[in-house]
Amino acid sequence: MVNSEIKQLETQLLDAVSYFLKTATATSIHHGELLERIRQVDSRAFLCGGAIRDILLSKRDGRKSIIPRDLDIILGFEHPETVAALFSDCKQKWNCYGGVEICHKHWSLDIWALQKTWAFEQGLIKGSSFRDFPNTTFLNIESVAVQLFSKRGKKREIYSKGFFESILTNTIEINLQENPNPKSCIARALYIANKFGFKIGRKLANYIMQTTHEIEIEELLQAYQARYNQREITADILNLWIKEIKRQLRAHQNLSIQLPVNDK
């Protein structure tokens, strides 16, 4: 039953990604132009990150299909500078991991070479192919990559590790614990749990407790706001979430954690 449900989700995701790309191109000549520039450089580019999650959840829940504004794109060659040169007319910002953020109109594209993925460079994950990429993400809800461009008549390639299981169980959990930015990872986990009503797996809950014991709540709030700019989320709310995670860890030894509903 689980395998058939995963197959159904895969089909839904592939349909949703195709619809998203067609819609993005049809509704904005700029979006189509940006994607075409990437295709010219690397037709093996893959889409990953939160956009895939949002595209699938909107499709699965019967909500209006969304057009994500923030895309994470991995390329199969080692020279993102070539891509950056194609976007010389766009605002650009390089990060410390060798990727470049391209901002144009209402779109933000984070683009990096597959080999520059942090877990590959640190030797934490063997291999360095698109198939191996899902092993490198912090959360299971992020452990997926979908081919951005497909040839006519051919199915898009899709690789995952626990992504669809996360959707089916409505639970986010640690996929690879080692990461370069714990505060950002925790902020992302709390955002997903709060926004989509996902439960928090116990391994992730324990990681949150351990890490927040070592940092100030204001540091976590700063990381949260820097990424999501949700001013309704305050230090008091984050403190409430952390305390509730701690309470549920103690009270229920085998159950996942549910954040309290944020009414603000």
PyRosetta script that sets phi, psi and omega in degrees:
from pyrosetta import init, pose_from_sequence

init()
pose = pose_from_sequence("MVNSEIKQLETQLLDAVSYFLKTATATSIHHGELLERIRQVDSRAFLCGGAIRDILLSKRDGRKSIIPRDLDIILGFEHPETVAALFSDCKQKWNCYGGVEICHKHWSLDIWALQKTWAFEQGLIKGSSFRDFPNTTFLNIESVAVQLFSKRGKKREIYSKGFFESILTNTIEINLQENPNPKSCIARALYIANKFGFKIGRKLANYIMQTTHEIEIEELLQAYQARYNQREITADILNLWIKEIKRQLRAHQNLSIQLPVNDK")
pose.set_psi(1, -44.7)
pose.set_omega(1, -178.5)
pose.set_phi(2, -62.5)
pose.set_psi(2, -43.4)
pose.set_omega(2, -179.7)
pose.set_phi(3, -61.1)
pose.set_psi(3, -40.8)
pose.set_omega(3, 179.7)
pose.set_phi(4, -67.6)
pose.set_psi(4, -36.4)
pose.set_omega(4, 178.0)
pose.set_phi(5, -66.5)
pose.set_psi(5, -38.6)
pose.set_omega(5, 177.6)
pose.set_phi(6, -65.4)
pose.set_psi(6, -41.3)
pose.set_omega(6, 177.5)
pose.set_phi(7, -60.8)
pose.set_psi(7, -40.2)
pose.set_omega(7, 177.9)
pose.set_phi(8, -63.6)
pose.set_psi(8, -42.2)
pose.set_omega(8, 178.7)
pose.set_phi(9, -66.1)
pose.set_psi(9, -38.4)
pose.set_omega(9, 177.0)
pose.set_phi(10, -59.6)
pose.set_psi(10, -45.1)
pose.set_omega(10, 179.0)
pose.set_phi(11, -62.9)
pose.set_psi(11, -43.6)
pose.set_omega(11, 178.0)
pose.set_phi(12, -60.6)
pose.set_psi(12, -41.6)
pose.set_omega(12, -178.8)
pose.set_phi(13, -66.1)
pose.set_psi(13, -45.7)
pose.set_omega(13, -179.7)
pose.set_phi(14, -62.1)
pose.set_psi(14, -41.0)
pose.set_omega(14, 177.2)
pose.set_phi(15, -64.0)
pose.set_psi(15, -41.8)
pose.set_omega(15, -177.6)
pose.set_phi(16, -67.1)
pose.set_psi(16, -39.9)
pose.set_omega(16, 178.4)
pose.set_phi(17, -64.8)
pose.set_psi(17, -43.1)
pose.set_omega(17, 178.1)
pose.set_phi(18, -61.0)
pose.set_psi(18, -42.7)
pose.set_omega(18, 179.3)
pose.set_phi(19, -64.9)
pose.set_psi(19, -42.1)
pose.set_omega(19, 179.4)
pose.set_phi(20, -59.9)
pose.set_psi(20, -45.8)
pose.set_omega(20, -178.0)
pose.set_phi(21, -66.0)
pose.set_psi(21, -41.1)
pose.set_omega(21, 178.3)
pose.set_phi(22, -65.7)
pose.set_psi(22, -42.8)
pose.set_omega(22, -178.4)
pose.set_phi(23, -67.6)
pose.set_psi(23, -43.1)
pose.set_omega(23, -180.0)
pose.set_phi(24, -60.8)
pose.set_psi(24, -39.2)
pose.set_omega(24, -179.9)
pose.set_phi(25, -72.7)
pose.set_psi(25, -39.9)
pose.set_omega(25, -176.6)
pose.set_phi(26, -71.3)
pose.set_psi(26, -34.7)
pose.set_omega(26, -175.6)
pose.set_phi(27, -85.0)
pose.set_psi(27, -17.3)
pose.set_omega(27, -179.0)
pose.set_phi(28, -149.1)
pose.set_psi(28, 118.5)
pose.set_omega(28, 177.5)
pose.set_phi(29, -62.4)
pose.set_psi(29, -28.7)
pose.set_omega(29, -180.0)
pose.set_phi(30, -67.9)
pose.set_psi(30, -41.9)
pose.set_omega(30, 179.7)
pose.set_phi(31, -62.6)
pose.set_psi(31, -46.4)
pose.set_omega(31, 179.3)
pose.set_phi(32, -61.7)
pose.set_psi(32, -37.3)
pose.set_omega(32, 179.6)
pose.set_phi(33, -66.1)
pose.set_psi(33, -41.5)
pose.set_omega(33, 179.7)
pose.set_phi(34, -62.9)
pose.set_psi(34, -44.8)
pose.set_omega(34, 179.8)
pose.set_phi(35, -64.3)
pose.set_psi(35, -38.0)
pose.set_omega(35, -180.0)
pose.set_phi(36, -65.8)
pose.set_psi(36, -34.4)
pose.set_omega(36, 177.2)
pose.set_phi(37, -62.5)
pose.set_psi(37, -41.8)
pose.set_omega(37, 178.9)
pose.set_phi(38, -66.3)
pose.set_psi(38, -41.3)
pose.set_omega(38, 179.6)
pose.set_phi(39, -59.2)
pose.set_psi(39, -37.8)
pose.set_omega(39, -179.0)
pose.set_phi(40, -62.2)
pose.set_psi(40, -34.2)
pose.set_omega(40, -177.5)
pose.set_phi(41, -85.5)
pose.set_psi(41, -42.4)
pose.set_omega(41, -174.8)
pose.set_phi(42, -152.7)
pose.set_psi(42, 99.1)
pose.set_omega(42, -179.2)
pose.set_phi(43, -72.2)
pose.set_psi(43, -8.1)
pose.set_omega(43, 178.9)
pose.set_phi(44, -93.5)
pose.set_psi(44, 13.4)
pose.set_omega(44, -179.5)
pose.set_phi(45, -60.6)
pose.set_psi(45, 146.1)
pose.set_omega(45, -180.0)
pose.set_phi(46, -123.0)
pose.set_psi(46, 143.9)
pose.set_omega(46, 175.2)
pose.set_phi(47, -93.6)
pose.set_psi(47, 137.2)
pose.set_omega(47, 179.0)
pose.set_phi(48, -144.8)
pose.set_psi(48, -173.4)
pose.set_omega(48, 174.0)
pose.set_phi(49, 81.6)
pose.set_psi(49, -163.1)
pose.set_omega(49, -172.6)
pose.set_phi(50, -64.1)
pose.set_psi(50, -24.9)
pose.set_omega(50, -179.8)
pose.set_phi(51, -61.1)
pose.set_psi(51, -40.0)
pose.set_omega(51, 179.3)
pose.set_phi(52, -64.1)
pose.set_psi(52, -44.4)
pose.set_omega(52, 178.0)
pose.set_phi(53, -57.4)
pose.set_psi(53, -48.6)
pose.set_omega(53, -176.1)
pose.set_phi(54, -66.8)
pose.set_psi(54, -40.1)
pose.set_omega(54, 179.7)
pose.set_phi(55, -62.2)
pose.set_psi(55, -44.7)
pose.set_omega(55, -178.3)
pose.set_phi(56, -70.3)
pose.set_psi(56, -44.1)
pose.set_omega(56, -177.7)
pose.set_phi(57, -63.5)
pose.set_psi(57, -37.2)
pose.set_omega(57, 178.2)
pose.set_phi(58, -67.2)
pose.set_psi(58, -35.8)
pose.set_omega(58, 178.5)
pose.set_phi(59, -71.2)
pose.set_psi(59, -44.3)
pose.set_omega(59, -174.9)
pose.set_phi(60, -69.8)
pose.set_psi(60, -37.0)
pose.set_omega(60, -176.2)
pose.set_phi(61, -87.4)
pose.set_psi(61, 2.4)
pose.set_omega(61, 178.1)
pose.set_phi(62, 73.9)
pose.set_psi(62, 15.5)
pose.set_omega(62, 178.0)
pose.set_phi(63, -82.7)
pose.set_psi(63, 168.7)
pose.set_omega(63, 177.3)
pose.set_phi(64, -61.1)
pose.set_psi(64, 132.0)
pose.set_omega(64, -179.4)
pose.set_phi(65, -59.6)
pose.set_psi(65, 137.2)
pose.set_omega(65, -176.8)
pose.set_phi(66, -105.7)
pose.set_psi(66, 159.2)
pose.set_omega(66, 174.6)
pose.set_phi(67, -116.0)
pose.set_psi(67, 97.9)
pose.set_omega(67, -178.9)
pose.set_phi(68, -58.0)
pose.set_psi(68, 143.9)
pose.set_omega(68, 178.5)
pose.set_phi(69, -96.1)
pose.set_psi(69, -16.5)
pose.set_omega(69, -179.4)
pose.set_phi(70, -115.3)
pose.set_psi(70, 117.4)
pose.set_omega(70, -178.7)
pose.set_phi(71, -117.6)
pose.set_psi(71, 135.8)
pose.set_omega(71, 172.4)
pose.set_phi(72, -105.4)
pose.set_psi(72, 122.6)
pose.set_omega(72, -174.6)
pose.set_phi(73, -128.5)
pose.set_psi(73, 128.0)
pose.set_omega(73, 177.6)
pose.set_phi(74, -108.5)
pose.set_psi(74, 139.2)
pose.set_omega(74, -177.0)
pose.set_phi(75, -108.8)
pose.set_psi(75, 154.3)
pose.set_omega(75, -176.9)
pose.set_phi(76, -90.5)
pose.set_psi(76, 8.0)
pose.set_omega(76, 176.9)
pose.set_phi(77, -127.3)
pose.set_psi(77, 172.2)
pose.set_omega(77, -165.6)
pose.set_phi(78, -99.2)
pose.set_psi(78, 13.4)
pose.set_omega(78, -173.1)
pose.set_phi(79, -127.9)
pose.set_psi(79, 75.4)
pose.set_omega(79, 177.7)
pose.set_phi(80, -62.7)
pose.set_psi(80, -15.8)
pose.set_omega(80, 176.7)
pose.set_phi(81, -59.5)
pose.set_psi(81, -32.5)
pose.set_omega(81, 178.3)
pose.set_phi(82, -63.2)
pose.set_psi(82, -40.2)
pose.set_omega(82, 177.5)
pose.set_phi(83, -67.6)
pose.set_psi(83, -44.6)
pose.set_omega(83, -179.2)
pose.set_phi(84, -57.3)
pose.set_psi(84, -37.9)
pose.set_omega(84, -179.9)
pose.set_phi(85, -64.1)
pose.set_psi(85, -32.0)
pose.set_omega(85, 178.4)
pose.set_phi(86, -70.4)
pose.set_psi(86, -19.3)
pose.set_omega(86, -178.0)
pose.set_phi(87, -111.5)
pose.set_psi(87, 35.6)
pose.set_omega(87, -176.7)
pose.set_phi(88, -63.5)
pose.set_psi(88, -19.5)
pose.set_omega(88, 179.7)
pose.set_phi(89, -89.7)
pose.set_psi(89, 2.2)
pose.set_omega(89, -178.4)
pose.set_phi(90, -111.6)
pose.set_psi(90, 157.3)
pose.set_omega(90, 174.6)
pose.set_phi(91, -68.2)
pose.set_psi(91, 133.3)
pose.set_omega(91, -176.2)
pose.set_phi(92, -130.5)
pose.set_psi(92, 148.8)
pose.set_omega(92, 175.3)
pose.set_phi(93, -147.1)
pose.set_psi(93, 123.8)
pose.set_omega(93, 179.2)
pose.set_phi(94, -89.4)
pose.set_psi(94, 143.5)
pose.set_omega(94, 176.1)
pose.set_phi(95, -105.9)
pose.set_psi(95, 174.7)
pose.set_omega(95, -174.1)
pose.set_phi(96, -74.7)
pose.set_psi(96, -5.3)
pose.set_omega(96, -179.2)
pose.set_phi(97, -101.4)
pose.set_psi(97, 9.0)
pose.set_omega(97, 176.8)
pose.set_phi(98, 87.0)
pose.set_psi(98, 13.0)
pose.set_omega(98, 177.2)
pose.set_phi(99, -103.5)
pose.set_psi(99, 165.6)
pose.set_omega(99, -179.6)
pose.set_phi(100, -127.8)
pose.set_psi(100, 137.2)
pose.set_omega(100, 175.7)
pose.set_phi(101, -100.1)
pose.set_psi(101, 123.1)
pose.set_omega(101, 179.1)
pose.set_phi(102, -106.0)
pose.set_psi(102, 122.7)
pose.set_omega(102, 179.2)
pose.set_phi(103, -115.0)
pose.set_psi(103, 125.6)
pose.set_omega(103, -179.5)
pose.set_phi(104, -149.2)
pose.set_psi(104, 124.3)
pose.set_omega(104, -175.2)
pose.set_phi(105, 55.8)
pose.set_psi(105, -122.4)
pose.set_omega(105, -179.9)
pose.set_phi(106, -101.9)
pose.set_psi(106, 14.3)
pose.set_omega(106, -177.8)
pose.set_phi(107, -106.7)
pose.set_psi(107, 144.9)
pose.set_omega(107, 172.7)
pose.set_phi(108, -129.7)
pose.set_psi(108, 122.2)
pose.set_omega(108, -179.9)
pose.set_phi(109, -114.6)
pose.set_psi(109, 119.3)
pose.set_omega(109, 171.9)
pose.set_phi(110, -96.7)
pose.set_psi(110, 116.1)
pose.set_omega(110, -172.8)
pose.set_phi(111, -122.9)
pose.set_psi(111, 132.1)
pose.set_omega(111, 175.6)
pose.set_phi(112, -150.2)
pose.set_psi(112, 160.2)
pose.set_omega(112, 178.0)
pose.set_phi(113, -75.4)
pose.set_psi(113, 139.2)
pose.set_omega(113, -178.5)
pose.set_phi(114, -51.7)
pose.set_psi(114, -43.3)
pose.set_omega(114, -177.4)
pose.set_phi(115, -65.1)
pose.set_psi(115, -18.2)
pose.set_omega(115, -179.6)
pose.set_phi(116, -87.2)
pose.set_psi(116, 0.9)
pose.set_omega(116, 176.5)
pose.set_phi(117, -57.4)
pose.set_psi(117, 131.1)
pose.set_omega(117, -169.6)
pose.set_phi(118, -54.7)
pose.set_psi(118, -46.9)
pose.set_omega(118, -176.3)
pose.set_phi(119, -65.7)
pose.set_psi(119, -30.4)
pose.set_omega(119, 175.5)
pose.set_phi(120, -69.2)
pose.set_psi(120, -46.5)
pose.set_omega(120, -177.5)
pose.set_phi(121, -64.7)
pose.set_psi(121, -31.8)
pose.set_omega(121, 179.8)
pose.set_phi(122, -83.3)
pose.set_psi(122, -3.2)
pose.set_omega(122, -179.7)
pose.set_phi(123, 72.5)
pose.set_psi(123, 19.1)
pose.set_omega(123, -179.2)
pose.set_phi(124, -78.4)
pose.set_psi(124, -28.4)
pose.set_omega(124, -179.9)
pose.set_phi(125, -124.2)
pose.set_psi(125, 127.9)
pose.set_omega(125, 177.1)
pose.set_phi(126, -75.2)
pose.set_psi(126, 150.1)
pose.set_omega(126, -177.7)
pose.set_phi(127, 84.4)
pose.set_psi(127, 168.5)
pose.set_omega(127, 179.0)
pose.set_phi(128, -156.0)
pose.set_psi(128, 39.1)
pose.set_omega(128, -179.9)
pose.set_phi(129, -102.2)
pose.set_psi(129, 169.3)
pose.set_omega(129, 175.4)
pose.set_phi(130, -59.4)
pose.set_psi(130, -34.5)
pose.set_omega(130, 178.9)
pose.set_phi(131, -62.7)
pose.set_psi(131, -31.5)
pose.set_omega(131, -178.8)
pose.set_phi(132, -84.4)
pose.set_psi(132, -17.1)
pose.set_omega(132, -173.7)
pose.set_phi(133, -54.5)
pose.set_psi(133, -42.6)
pose.set_omega(133, -179.0)
pose.set_phi(134, -58.2)
pose.set_psi(134, -19.6)
pose.set_omega(134, 177.5)
pose.set_phi(135, -74.0)
pose.set_psi(135, -12.2)
pose.set_omega(135, -171.1)
pose.set_phi(136, -95.0)
pose.set_psi(136, -8.9)
pose.set_omega(136, -171.9)
pose.set_phi(137, -84.5)
pose.set_psi(137, 152.1)
pose.set_omega(137, 179.6)
pose.set_phi(138, -68.2)
pose.set_psi(138, -44.2)
pose.set_omega(138, -176.9)
pose.set_phi(139, -108.6)
pose.set_psi(139, 151.0)
pose.set_omega(139, 176.6)
pose.set_phi(140, -66.1)
pose.set_psi(140, -29.8)
pose.set_omega(140, -179.5)
pose.set_phi(141, -69.1)
pose.set_psi(141, -11.8)
pose.set_omega(141, 179.0)
pose.set_phi(142, -103.4)
pose.set_psi(142, -5.3)
pose.set_omega(142, -168.7)
pose.set_phi(143, -85.4)
pose.set_psi(143, 67.7)
pose.set_omega(143, -179.1)
pose.set_phi(144, -155.7)
pose.set_psi(144, 148.7)
pose.set_omega(144, 174.9)
pose.set_phi(145, -144.3)
pose.set_psi(145, 133.3)
pose.set_omega(145, -177.6)
pose.set_phi(146, -123.5)
pose.set_psi(146, 132.4)
pose.set_omega(146, 179.5)
pose.set_phi(147, -58.8)
pose.set_psi(147, 129.3)
pose.set_omega(147, -175.7)
pose.set_phi(148, -76.3)
pose.set_psi(148, -42.1)
pose.set_omega(148, -178.4)
pose.set_phi(149, -118.8)
pose.set_psi(149, 132.4)
pose.set_omega(149, 178.7)
pose.set_phi(150, -124.5)
pose.set_psi(150, 149.8)
pose.set_omega(150, 177.3)
pose.set_phi(151, -77.6)
pose.set_psi(151, 149.4)
pose.set_omega(151, -177.8)
pose.set_phi(152, -57.0)
pose.set_psi(152, 129.5)
pose.set_omega(152, 178.7)
pose.set_phi(153, 87.5)
pose.set_psi(153, -5.6)
pose.set_omega(153, -179.6)
pose.set_phi(154, -111.7)
pose.set_psi(154, 141.2)
pose.set_omega(154, -179.7)
pose.set_phi(155, -74.0)
pose.set_psi(155, 141.0)
pose.set_omega(155, 175.9)
pose.set_phi(156, -63.0)
pose.set_psi(156, 141.6)
pose.set_omega(156, 174.1)
pose.set_phi(157, -75.2)
pose.set_psi(157, 143.0)
pose.set_omega(157, 178.6)
pose.set_phi(158, -143.1)
pose.set_psi(158, 132.1)
pose.set_omega(158, 180.0)
pose.set_phi(159, -128.9)
pose.set_psi(159, 138.0)
pose.set_omega(159, -178.1)
pose.set_phi(160, -150.5)
pose.set_psi(160, 163.3)
pose.set_omega(160, 175.5)
pose.set_phi(161, -149.1)
pose.set_psi(161, 87.3)
pose.set_omega(161, 178.4)
pose.set_phi(162, 89.7)
pose.set_psi(162, -4.4)
pose.set_omega(162, -178.5)
pose.set_phi(163, -62.1)
pose.set_psi(163, -51.5)
pose.set_omega(163, -177.4)
pose.set_phi(164, -69.3)
pose.set_psi(164, -33.8)
pose.set_omega(164, 176.3)
pose.set_phi(165, -64.1)
pose.set_psi(165, -36.3)
pose.set_omega(165, 176.7)
pose.set_phi(166, -62.0)
pose.set_psi(166, -42.8)
pose.set_omega(166, 179.0)
pose.set_phi(167, -64.6)
pose.set_psi(167, -44.4)
pose.set_omega(167, -176.7)
pose.set_phi(168, -66.0)
pose.set_psi(168, -37.7)
pose.set_omega(168, -177.8)
pose.set_phi(169, -92.9)
pose.set_psi(169, -5.2)
pose.set_omega(169, -179.8)
pose.set_phi(170, 57.8)
pose.set_psi(170, 39.2)
pose.set_omega(170, -175.4)
pose.set_phi(171, -136.2)
pose.set_psi(171, 132.2)
pose.set_omega(171, 173.0)
pose.set_phi(172, -101.2)
pose.set_psi(172, 141.3)
pose.set_omega(172, -176.9)
pose.set_phi(173, -146.8)
pose.set_psi(173, 162.0)
pose.set_omega(173, 178.4)
pose.set_phi(174, -68.0)
pose.set_psi(174, 133.4)
pose.set_omega(174, 174.5)
pose.set_phi(175, -101.0)
pose.set_psi(175, -51.3)
pose.set_omega(175, 173.9)
pose.set_phi(176, -133.8)
pose.set_psi(176, 114.8)
pose.set_omega(176, -172.9)
pose.set_phi(177, -70.6)
pose.set_psi(177, -38.4)
pose.set_omega(177, -178.5)
pose.set_phi(178, -64.0)
pose.set_psi(178, 131.6)
pose.set_omega(178, -179.9)
pose.set_phi(179, -158.2)
pose.set_psi(179, 156.9)
pose.set_omega(179, -177.1)
pose.set_phi(180, -83.9)
pose.set_psi(180, -7.5)
pose.set_omega(180, -174.4)
pose.set_phi(181, -147.7)
pose.set_psi(181, 79.4)
pose.set_omega(181, -177.4)
pose.set_phi(182, -56.2)
pose.set_psi(182, -40.1)
pose.set_omega(182, -178.6)
pose.set_phi(183, -61.5)
pose.set_psi(183, -43.1)
pose.set_omega(183, 179.2)
pose.set_phi(184, -66.7)
pose.set_psi(184, -38.1)
pose.set_omega(184, 179.8)
pose.set_phi(185, -65.2)
pose.set_psi(185, -42.1)
pose.set_omega(185, 178.9)
pose.set_phi(186, -67.6)
pose.set_psi(186, -42.7)
pose.set_omega(186, 177.9)
pose.set_phi(187, -58.1)
pose.set_psi(187, -42.0)
pose.set_omega(187, -179.9)
pose.set_phi(188, -65.8)
pose.set_psi(188, -41.4)
pose.set_omega(188, 179.3)
pose.set_phi(189, -63.7)
pose.set_psi(189, -44.2)
pose.set_omega(189, -180.0)
pose.set_phi(190, -66.5)
pose.set_psi(190, -38.1)
pose.set_omega(190, 177.8)
pose.set_phi(191, -60.9)
pose.set_psi(191, -47.4)
pose.set_omega(191, -178.5)
pose.set_phi(192, -65.0)
pose.set_psi(192, -43.8)
pose.set_omega(192, -179.8)
pose.set_phi(193, -61.8)
pose.set_psi(193, -40.0)
pose.set_omega(193, -178.4)
pose.set_phi(194, -74.9)
pose.set_psi(194, -46.5)
pose.set_omega(194, -174.8)
pose.set_phi(195, -67.9)
pose.set_psi(195, -43.1)
pose.set_omega(195, -173.4)
pose.set_phi(196, -104.1)
pose.set_psi(196, -1.4)
pose.set_omega(196, -179.6)
pose.set_phi(197, 71.9)
pose.set_psi(197, 23.9)
pose.set_omega(197, 179.1)
pose.set_phi(198, -74.6)
pose.set_psi(198, 146.6)
pose.set_omega(198, 172.4)
pose.set_phi(199, -79.1)
pose.set_psi(199, 159.5)
pose.set_omega(199, 179.6)
pose.set_phi(200, -108.4)
pose.set_psi(200, 122.7)
pose.set_omega(200, 178.4)
pose.set_phi(201, -63.6)
pose.set_psi(201, 157.7)
pose.set_omega(201, -173.0)
pose.set_phi(202, -68.6)
pose.set_psi(202, -34.6)
pose.set_omega(202, 177.5)
pose.set_phi(203, -63.7)
pose.set_psi(203, -43.7)
pose.set_omega(203, 177.4)
pose.set_phi(204, -65.6)
pose.set_psi(204, -40.7)
pose.set_omega(204, 179.6)
pose.set_phi(205, -60.9)
pose.set_psi(205, -43.9)
pose.set_omega(205, 178.5)
pose.set_phi(206, -65.3)
pose.set_psi(206, -37.1)
pose.set_omega(206, 177.4)
pose.set_phi(207, -64.1)
pose.set_psi(207, -41.7)
pose.set_omega(207, 178.3)
pose.set_phi(208, -61.4)
pose.set_psi(208, -44.1)
pose.set_omega(208, -179.7)
pose.set_phi(209, -64.1)
pose.set_psi(209, -43.6)
pose.set_omega(209, -179.2)
pose.set_phi(210, -64.0)
pose.set_psi(210, -44.7)
pose.set_omega(210, -175.7)
pose.set_phi(211, -72.6)
pose.set_psi(211, -41.4)
pose.set_omega(211, -179.7)
pose.set_phi(212, -70.6)
pose.set_psi(212, -17.1)
pose.set_omega(212, 173.9)
pose.set_phi(213, -70.5)
pose.set_psi(213, -22.7)
pose.set_omega(213, -175.0)
pose.set_phi(214, -100.5)
pose.set_psi(214, -7.5)
pose.set_omega(214, -179.1)
pose.set_phi(215, -128.4)
pose.set_psi(215, 160.0)
pose.set_omega(215, 176.7)
pose.set_phi(216, -79.1)
pose.set_psi(216, 148.3)
pose.set_omega(216, -179.5)
pose.set_phi(217, -62.2)
pose.set_psi(217, -30.6)
pose.set_omega(217, 178.4)
pose.set_phi(218, -65.8)
pose.set_psi(218, -32.4)
pose.set_omega(218, 176.4)
pose.set_phi(219, -65.5)
pose.set_psi(219, -42.1)
pose.set_omega(219, 178.8)
pose.set_phi(220, -66.2)
pose.set_psi(220, -40.6)
pose.set_omega(220, 178.4)
pose.set_phi(221, -62.5)
pose.set_psi(221, -41.0)
pose.set_omega(221, 179.0)
pose.set_phi(222, -61.7)
pose.set_psi(222, -42.8)
pose.set_omega(222, 178.2)
pose.set_phi(223, -64.9)
pose.set_psi(223, -39.6)
pose.set_omega(223, -179.7)
pose.set_phi(224, -64.9)
pose.set_psi(224, -48.5)
pose.set_omega(224, -177.1)
pose.set_phi(225, -69.6)
pose.set_psi(225, -33.3)
pose.set_omega(225, 179.2)
pose.set_phi(226, -62.8)
pose.set_psi(226, -32.2)
pose.set_omega(226, -177.4)
pose.set_phi(227, -91.0)
pose.set_psi(227, -38.6)
pose.set_omega(227, -170.4)
pose.set_phi(228, -117.2)
pose.set_psi(228, -17.2)
pose.set_omega(228, 175.9)
pose.set_phi(229, 52.2)
pose.set_psi(229, 42.9)
pose.set_omega(229, 176.8)
pose.set_phi(230, -101.8)
pose.set_psi(230, 95.8)
pose.set_omega(230, -173.6)
pose.set_phi(231, -69.3)
pose.set_psi(231, -16.0)
pose.set_omega(231, 177.9)
pose.set_phi(232, -74.1)
pose.set_psi(232, -16.5)
pose.set_omega(232, 175.6)
pose.set_phi(233, -88.0)
pose.set_psi(233, 115.8)
pose.set_omega(233, -174.9)
pose.set_phi(234, -113.2)
pose.set_psi(234, 174.6)
pose.set_omega(234, 176.1)
pose.set_phi(235, -61.5)
pose.set_psi(235, -35.3)
pose.set_omega(235, 178.7)
pose.set_phi(236, -64.1)
pose.set_psi(236, -40.6)
pose.set_omega(236, 178.9)
pose.set_phi(237, -67.0)
pose.set_psi(237, -43.8)
pose.set_omega(237, 177.7)
pose.set_phi(238, -60.6)
pose.set_psi(238, -42.0)
pose.set_omega(238, 177.3)
pose.set_phi(239, -60.6)
pose.set_psi(239, -41.0)
pose.set_omega(239, 178.2)
pose.set_phi(240, -61.4)
pose.set_psi(240, -44.3)
pose.set_omega(240, 179.6)
pose.set_phi(241, -62.4)
pose.set_psi(241, -45.2)
pose.set_omega(241, -178.7)
pose.set_phi(242, -62.9)
pose.set_psi(242, -43.5)
pose.set_omega(242, 179.3)
pose.set_phi(243, -63.7)
pose.set_psi(243, -38.6)
pose.set_omega(243, 180.0)
pose.set_phi(244, -69.2)
pose.set_psi(244, -38.0)
pose.set_omega(244, 175.2)
pose.set_phi(245, -60.5)
pose.set_psi(245, -45.4)
pose.set_omega(245, 179.1)
pose.set_phi(246, -61.7)
pose.set_psi(246, -43.6)
pose.set_omega(246, -179.0)
pose.set_phi(247, -62.7)
pose.set_psi(247, -45.8)
pose.set_omega(247, -177.7)
pose.set_phi(248, -70.2)
pose.set_psi(248, -32.4)
pose.set_omega(248, 175.8)
pose.set_phi(249, -61.0)
pose.set_psi(249, -39.3)
pose.set_omega(249, -179.0)
pose.set_phi(250, -76.3)
pose.set_psi(250, -35.6)
pose.set_omega(250, -172.9)
pose.set_phi(251, -83.0)
pose.set_psi(251, -32.0)
pose.set_omega(251, -175.1)
pose.set_phi(252, -127.6)
pose.set_psi(252, 105.0)
pose.set_omega(252, -171.3)
pose.set_phi(253, -72.0)
pose.set_psi(253, -25.0)
pose.set_omega(253, -173.3)
pose.set_phi(254, -121.5)
pose.set_psi(254, 5.1)
pose.set_omega(254, -175.5)
pose.set_phi(255, -103.6)
pose.set_psi(255, 152.0)
pose.set_omega(255, 173.4)
pose.set_phi(256, -71.8)
pose.set_psi(256, 166.2)
pose.set_omega(256, -173.4)
pose.set_phi(257, -101.3)
pose.set_psi(257, 137.5)
pose.set_omega(257, 176.7)
pose.set_phi(258, -115.7)
pose.set_psi(258, 123.9)
pose.set_omega(258, 177.3)
pose.set_phi(259, -68.8)
pose.set_psi(259, 147.4)
pose.set_omega(259, 173.6)
pose.set_phi(260, -66.3)
pose.set_psi(260, 151.0)
pose.set_omega(260, 179.9)
pose.set_phi(261, -68.0)
pose.set_psi(261, 131.9)
pose.set_omega(261, 177.4)
pose.set_phi(262, -90.8)
pose.set_psi(262, 111.2)
pose.set_omega(262, -176.1)
pose.set_phi(263, -89.7)
pose.set_psi(263, -5.6)
pose.set_omega(263, -176.9)
pose.set_phi(264, -81.3)
pose.dump_pdb("model.pdb")
